[in-house]
């Protein structure tokens, strides 16, 4: 169903400030936003890496990004938002 995800593994870790989200891109809105699993990801001020871990610019990232691509986001929580 749209807007839902089926969990295949759920792990509880010790509370941390870092959060990770990995999934297939649903929408792309350059220059700074895309969505994974219904979550809008604002990349303003983010660091970007390519598939081999090399550093790339935001414009390079968004030029290569497409719907259906698998991406992983790591964010540090800042109050009620991930940063």
Secondary structure as UniProt FT lines:
FT   TURN            2..3
FT   STRAND          18..29
FT   TURN            30..32
FT   STRAND          33..36
FT   TURN            37..38
FT   STRAND          39..42
FT   TURN            44..45
FT   STRAND          48..49
FT   TURN            51..52
FT   STRAND          55..56
FT   HELIX           58..64
FT   TURN            67..68
FT   STRAND          70..78
FT   TURN            79..80
FT   STRAND          81..82
//
